[in-house]
Amino acid sequence: MNNVYIYILVMAAVTYLIRALPLTLIRKEIKSPFIRSFLYYVPYATLSAMTVPAIFYATKNIWSAAAGFVVALILAYMRKSLLTVAAGACTAVFLIELFMV
């Protein structure tokens, strides 16, 4: 049972260090255009890497998930609101699941 507390302590330390080290080590402004652009796109890439695989395993059928994904991409490309994109994707998944049974 003591191993669980050690694991929690190590996880807490690693999480703290990941967040605290950049604040303490990098005090001046980053002037490199490459590093600035890299850091600008990191949140988007991370969100995409976590979200896209989950989309395809969210339904029983991969084809309905793909249809919802495509509808969401099209609506987002057309600059529709988040509510419209989500509702459109959910409707597409619902219709595909309804007719593919």
C-alpha positions in Angstrom: 0.0 0.0 0.0 2.9 2.3 0.6 3.9 2.0 -3.1 0.7 3.9 -4.0 1.8 6.9 -2.0 5.2 6.8 -3.6 3.6 6.7 -7.1 1.4 9.7 -6.2 4.3 11.6 -4.8 6.4 11.0 -7.9 3.5 12.0 -10.2 3.0 15.2 -8.3 6.7 16.1 -8.4 6.9 15.4 -12.2 3.7 17.5 -12.8 5.0 20.3 -10.7 8.4 20.3 -12.4 7.0 20.3 -15.9 5.0 23.4 -15.0 7.5 25.2 -12.8 10.8 24.7 -14.7 9.9 26.8 -17.8 8.7 29.7 -15.5 12.0 29.7 -13.6 14.5 28.9 -16.4 13.1 31.1 -19.2 12.8 34.6 -17.9 13.5 36.7 -21.0 11.3 37.1 -24.0 11.7 34.4 -26.7 12.8 36.2 -29.9 13.3 33.3 -32.2 10.5 33.2 -34.8 10.9 29.4 -35.2 10.5 28.7 -31.4 7.6 31.3 -31.1 5.7 29.7 -34.0 6.4 26.2 -32.6 5.1 27.2 -29.2 2.1 28.8 -30.8 0.9 25.6 -32.5 1.7 23.2 -29.6 -1.8 23.5 -28.0 -3.6 22.9 -31.3 -1.5 19.9 -32.2 -1.9 18.4 -28.7 -5.7 18.9 -28.7 -5.9 17.3 -32.2 -3.8 14.3 -31.2 -6.0 13.6 -28.2 -9.4 14.4 -29.9 -9.2 12.8 -33.4 -8.6 9.2 -32.3 -11.3 9.5 -29.7 -13.8 10.6 -32.3 -13.5 7.4 -34.3 -14.0 5.1 -31.3 -17.0 7.1 -29.8 -19.7 5.2 -31.7 -20.4 1.5 -32.4 -19.7 1.9 -36.1 -16.6 3.6 -37.5 -18.5 4.8 -40.5 -21.0 6.8 -38.5 -18.0 8.4 -36.6 -16.3 9.2 -39.9 -19.5 10.8 -41.2 -19.9 12.9 -38.1 -16.2 13.9 -38.3 -16.6 14.9 -42.0 -19.8 16.9 -41.3 -18.0 18.7 -38.4 -15.0 19.5 -40.6 -17.2 20.9 -43.3 -19.3 23.0 -40.9 -16.2 24.3 -39.1 -14.6 25.2 -42.5 -17.7 27.2 -43.3 -17.1 29.1 -40.0 -20.3 28.0 -38.3 -20.7 28.3 -34.6 -19.6 25.6 -32.2 -23.2 24.7 -31.4 -24.0 24.3 -35.1 -20.9 22.1 -35.7 -21.7 19.9 -32.7 -25.4 19.6 -33.6 -24.6 18.8 -37.2 -22.0 16.1 -36.3 -24.4 14.6 -33.8 -27.2 14.6 -36.3 -25.0 12.9 -38.9 -24.0 10.2 -36.5 -27.6 9.7 -35.4 -28.8 9.3 -39.0 -26.0 6.9 -40.0 -26.6 4.8 -36.9 -30.3 4.8 -37.5 -30.1 3.6 -41.1 -27.1 1.2 -40.7 -28.7 -1.1 -38.2 
